[in-house]
Amino acid sequence: MGKDNVVFLEVIEWLDETGRELVHRIPEQGSGEIKLGAQLIVRESQAAVLFYKGKAGAAFAPGRHTLTTANIPVLTKILAIPWAMTSPLRAEVYIVNMKVFPNLKWGTRDPVAFKDADLGLIRLRAHGIFNIQVLQPVLFINTLVGTMGIFTAEEIEEYLKRVIVSRFNDHLGEHLDTLFNLPGQYEEISAGLQKRLQHDFSRFGIGLEHLYITSITPPPDVEKAIDDKGRLSILQDLDGLLKMKAAMAMEKAAESTAAAGSGIGMGMGIMMPAMFAEALRPSNKGPAPQQATSCPDCKNPVPTDAAFCPHCGHQQLVFHQCSNCGKNMTPNAQFCPRCGHPADKKPKSATCPHCKAENLPGATFCNQCGEKLG
């Protein structure tokens, strides 16, 4: 790109060499004096947003575009003499990576409380992976990126982890009564949790493509109780269970090295269902076709390059969203046109009435004590 010059026009483009950048600003250091007639090259997996005089303009689709500003070669420098030859007509281009960012990891840093119908209050650890994709470039830049020159997936991953863990606790409390019913429900829980998280992610212009749960681990004493219940259901005889446990204790004492192999085997047994499900999933060879997005207002399919919904006329380029109902709002709106909620009022965090712990807005169960909020 030709920049910081007086005569030549700029050719603006960007190639992601790391594969981890969500947004890249040009110029990287501060703002620029992008001139009238500058050429913007946008790749198929990208979208670009021109910020001119501090405000976001239209999002540019893949292709070559001619930018329109009031910075004219040579003449602008002469007219900018009162400002030390620095044009006040500042402009910068944000290029957004629209590809799917896979294999982002989520997990419980600390065990979360779960109220089991049979075992009482227990603490669980859960881990998995998820994929994200930017769907609304302007909304994503305005809500998360701000004026940062480079924004990577790692910088947003930690926050999204916390959101997933909070919603996981709510979803598990509403759809699972006891851990004894957990086997065979991993895929169903993953699908329900993914649907629950769509609203949280869409507030930032991000789409949750897939979410997988690789493990849900209770404390060792709870694992032991689950194993005992499984063995008892097979033997249908308490005396037989006691004899079997005595024989197992004798075998473990005779072969002390078998304990390590048993632990590894149990861990692999927990992870194998998710690994086989992914391996047997039919693969899609070749590049994926461009799919139409859905209108956030009427939910009908809309072409990816459409500025307005052809069905209801709803604006597709999102600048801001109402924190109460999710309605798209114009940049200078003071109140939501749908529900009347103040545009600058943010949702409050949910405080547990039992342990006073802070939880995410809209949470149903407390992450600390497992009690129902409200």
Secondary structure, DSSP 8 states (H G I E B T S, - for coil): ---S-SS---EE----SSS-EEEEEESSSS-B---TT-EEEE-TTEEEEEEETTEEEEEE-SEEEE---S--TTHHHHHTGGGTT--S--EEEEEEE-S-EEEEEEE-SS-EEEEETTTEEEEEEEEEEEEEEE--HHHHIIIIITT-SEEEHHHHHHHHHHHHHHHHHHHHHHH-S-GGG-TT-HHHHHHHHHHHHHHHHHTTTEEEEEEEEEEEE--HHHHHHHHHHHHHHHH--HHHHHHHHHHHHHHHHH-TTHHHHHHHHHHHHHHHHHHHHHHHS----S------EE-TTT--EE-TT-SB-TTT--B-S-SEE-TTT--EE-TT-SB-TTT--BTT-----EE-TTT--EE-TT-SB-TTT--B--
